[in-house]
Amino acid sequence: MADLMLPAIDSASDRPVFKQIADHVRDAINSGKLAPGDKVPSEAQLIEHYGVARMTVRNALQLVQSEGLTVAEHGRGVFVRRNPPVRRLASDRFARRHREQGKAAFIAETEGAGGKPAVDSIRVTEEDASADVQKRLGLQDDVRVVVRSRRYLINGRPVETATSYVPAAIARDTQIAQPDSGPGGIYARLEELGYRLDHFDEEIRSRMPLRDEITALKLPPGVPVFHLIRTAFAQDGRAVEVCDTVMSSDAYVLSYQLPAR
């Protein structure tokens, strides 16, 4: 606390005391006085420093946590949220060389950032395509798709869920329909089947997570998600996969290179 040197409460201000305390903690984080991974002063320390009630301090800490700046760890305290570990390079992540090296995009980019990738909660089914998936894949009514859902982890922490939809006419009775899709993932399998990939279309929006997403990604309060829908196209123009992905926004930096011509 002595090194942090938090300001005193401004008794002449109309701003509620708990919001002033939250302002001080937020400023310490944004200025770098409290770095990612640092422990925030405890409730007892803040009570002593400001001379306020415990509930006032608790409300201040909850406000900062609701903004996604801190995370509470049971029995340990409140810590500044760490910076995103993975820079998601849209112009590189689906490069064919990764597949040829036997690495799917998530594995390649996570290892490139020095993280340890893992995949769990793999589930493969065959289902009727929803109206949205039918439209994106250019399918007729009552067409079946192979559905692959999974969860991605970095250093043991859940960061992303993804569900792929591939026309059953392509994926049925292939390794795409197996839990282990093999080296390079389903894009490598699609190219082995003759569907050489040409490009990907992605739509991204930010929103607050749904209840099942909070559970799957173990999201603390205040952390939004990126909701990304990608469609993969073969060289003949055919859409061969739709991937619906939900990403914890504090686990990624989305990076793009866009031509100016």
Secondary structure, 3 states (H helix, E strand, C coil): CCCCCCCCCCCCCCCCHHHHHHHHHHHHHHCCCCCCCCECCCHHHHHHHHCCCHHHHHHHHHHHHHCCCEEEECCCEEEECCCCCEEEECCCCCCHHHHHCCCCHHHHHHHHCCCCEEEEEEEEEEEECCHHHHHHHCCCCCCEEEEEEEEEEECCEEEEEEEEEEEHHHHCCCHHHCCCCCCCHHHHHHHHCCCCEEEEEEEEEEECCCHHHHHHHCCCCCCCEEEEEEEEEECCCCEEEEEEEEEEHHHEEEECCCCCC
